[in-house]
């Protein structure tokens, strides 16, 4: 059963985590898609770190890079999702129309 864990396991979990983080950063304008992708990337990054810590000969690089990039992508997506919108309560806007005056309108003289 030693075949299941080779001496140099592939960095698949960390690499997948990093790829999901990059996609989540590209989808920063759609936080409803970017937040779940970055959370999935963080889960994969934690899995890659756990694999690297418990299997001798593994590498931490992809796991750390994926976890860091996913954390950054999650922070950016949450900042965009919870940023204040353009609506300001009680703004001082002028009316869209002019109020009617008490004077009757007099047309200018014709030539």
C-alpha positions in Angstrom: 0.0 0.0 0.0 3.0 2.3 -0.1 2.1 3.1 -3.7 -0.7 5.4 -2.7 1.7 8.0 -1.3 4.6 8.4 -3.7 7.9 9.8 -2.5 7.2 13.1 -4.3 3.5 13.8 -4.4 2.2 16.1 -7.0 1.3 19.6 -5.8 -2.3 19.3 -7.2 -4.2 20.7 -4.2 -2.0 23.7 -3.8 -2.0 24.4 -7.5 -5.8 24.0 -7.7 -6.1 26.4 -4.8 -3.9 29.0 -6.5 -5.8 28.7 -9.8 -9.2 29.2 -8.0 -7.7 32.3 -6.3 -6.7 33.8 -9.6 -10.1 33.1 -11.1 -11.7 34.6 -8.0 -9.6 37.7 -8.4 -10.7 38.0 -12.0 -14.3 37.8 -10.9 -13.9 40.6 -8.4 -16.7 42.5 -10.2 -19.1 39.5 -9.4 -18.6 38.8 -5.7 -21.4 36.3 -5.7 -19.1 34.0 -7.8 -15.7 35.2 -6.4 -16.5 34.6 -2.7 -17.4 30.9 -3.1 -14.4 30.3 -5.4 -12.0 31.9 -3.0 -13.5 29.9 0.0 -13.0 26.7 -2.0 -9.5 27.8 -2.8 -8.8 28.3 0.9 -10.1 24.8 1.7 -7.9 23.3 -0.9 -4.9 25.4 0.3 -5.5 24.2 3.9 -5.7 20.6 2.5 -2.4 21.1 0.6 -0.7 22.5 3.8 -2.0 19.5 5.8 -0.7 17.1 3.2 2.6 18.8 3.1 3.0 18.8 6.9 2.0 15.1 7.3 3.6 13.5 4.3 7.4 13.6 4.3 9.0 15.0 1.2 6.1 17.2 0.2 6.4 20.8 -0.6 4.8 23.7 1.1 5.2 26.2 -1.7 2.0 25.6 -3.7 -0.1 25.2 -0.6 1.1 28.5 0.9 0.8 30.3 -2.3 -2.7 29.0 -2.9 -3.8 29.8 0.7 -2.3 33.3 0.6 -3.8 34.1 -2.8 -7.2 32.7 -1.8 -7.2 34.8 1.4 -6.4 37.9 -0.6 -9.1 37.1 -3.2 -11.6 36.6 -0.4 -10.7 39.9 1.2 -11.0 41.8 -2.1 -14.3 40.1 -3.0 -15.7 40.9 0.5 -14.6 44.5 0.3 -16.3 44.9 -3.1 -19.4 43.1 -1.9 -19.8 45.2 1.3 -18.6 48.5 -0.2 -21.0 51.4 0.3 -23.1 52.0 -2.8 -23.6 55.2 -4.7 -26.8 55.9 -2.7 -26.2 58.4 0.1 -29.1 58.9 2.6 -30.8 62.2 2.3 -28.7 63.7 -0.5 -29.0 67.3 -1.4 -30.2 67.0 -4.9 -31.9 69.7 -6.9 -35.4 69.0 -8.1 -35.8 67.6 -11.6 -38.2 70.3 -12.6 -38.7 74.0 -11.8 -41.7 74.9 -9.6 -44.4 76.9 -11.3 -44.2 80.6 -10.8 -47.1 83.0 -10.0 -46.5 85.1 -13.1 -48.0 84.2 -16.4 -45.6 83.4 -19.2 -45.3 86.2 -21.7 -43.8 85.3 -25.1 -41.1 87.5 -26.5 -42.1 89.9 -29.2 -41.9 88.6 -32.7 -40.0 90.4 -35.5 
